[in-house]
Amino acid sequence: MSKFSMFMKENKAVKENARLAVTNSLCDEGGNPLLWELRHISSKENEAIRDSCIAETPVAGKSGVVRSKLKTGLYVQKLIAASVVFPDLYDAELQDSYGAKTPEELLMAMVDNPGEYNRLAEFVQHFQGFDISFDEKVEQAKN
């Protein structure tokens, strides 16, 4: 038996999907909010999402020097969109019904109540293993 046998992939716990009533504006025939299904993303997926949300801006007064900045709002949108399994935010018919061209645009159109969106963002961040929200981290960094 290998000293690493407990670290083998077959011993890794399976992460279950979550179901969540995201918005009160989309309901079934009985008036109950529809359940969305969310999945865990991998660290590799998270890095790709994060990297796609970094903007480089020139530093004033320093020629050729740039500073990287994470666009946190866009990052959270993409994190949520990547987490949603159902409804399928990539479905062309669903996008067309809201006049959206990307999963992120569709997400924002479907969850257009700011309070509901913020609750969803907080849920997804915790679901993905982040202890505090990015907004809270920004506030901590400022202080």
Secondary structure, 3 states (H helix, E strand, C coil): CCCCHHHCHHHCCCCCCEEEECCCCCECCCCCECEEEECCCCHHHHHHHHHHCEEEEECCCCCCCEEEEECHHHHHHHHHHHHEEECCCCCHHHHHHHCCCCHHHHHHHHCCCHHHHHHHHHHHHHHCCCCCCHHHHHHHHHC
